[in-house]
């Protein structure tokens, strides 16, 4: 699956938000996690985590 494919599944950051809200995390925690995820993706040249190997994710 490539980053640009469209399907019925929510985007990565939307999935994170749903998971955090389901588990009753605070909005500030949600904002912090989303910011870190965005920075991580930008650091890896905008590659989706699904496209990365084991070494890049660890």
C-alpha positions in Angstrom: 0.0 0.0 0.0 1.3 3.4 -0.9 0.8 6.6 1.0 -1.3 8.1 -1.8 -3.8 5.3 -2.1 -7.3 6.2 -1.1 -9.5 3.7 0.7 -12.2 3.7 3.4 -9.7 3.4 6.2 -9.0 6.7 8.1 -5.6 8.3 7.6 -2.8 7.6 10.0 -3.2 10.7 12.2 -7.0 10.2 12.3 -6.5 6.6 13.4 -4.2 7.9 16.2 -6.7 10.5 17.3 -9.5 7.9 17.4 -7.4 5.5 19.5 -6.4 8.2 21.9 -9.9 9.5 22.3 -11.3 6.0 22.8 -8.8 5.5 25.6 -9.7 8.9 27.1 -6.3 10.6 26.7 -6.2 14.3 27.3 -6.3 16.7 24.4 -2.8 18.0 25.3 -1.5 14.5 25.2 -3.2 13.9 21.8 -1.6 17.1 20.5 1.8 16.1 21.7 1.6 12.6 20.1 0.4 14.0 16.8 3.2 16.5 16.8 5.8 13.8 17.4 4.3 11.6 14.7 4.4 14.4 12.2 8.0 15.2 13.1 8.9 11.5 12.7 7.3 11.3 9.3 9.0 14.5 8.1 12.4 13.2 9.4 12.0 10.2 7.2 11.2 12.3 4.1 7.4 12.1 4.4 7.4 8.3 4.2 4.4 6.5 5.7 5.5 4.2 8.6 3.9 1.3 6.7 6.6 1.8 4.0 9.5 1.7 6.5 11.6 -1.2 7.6 12.3 -2.6 11.1 15.5 -0.5 11.5 13.7 2.8 10.7 10.8 2.1 13.0 13.0 1.2 16.0 
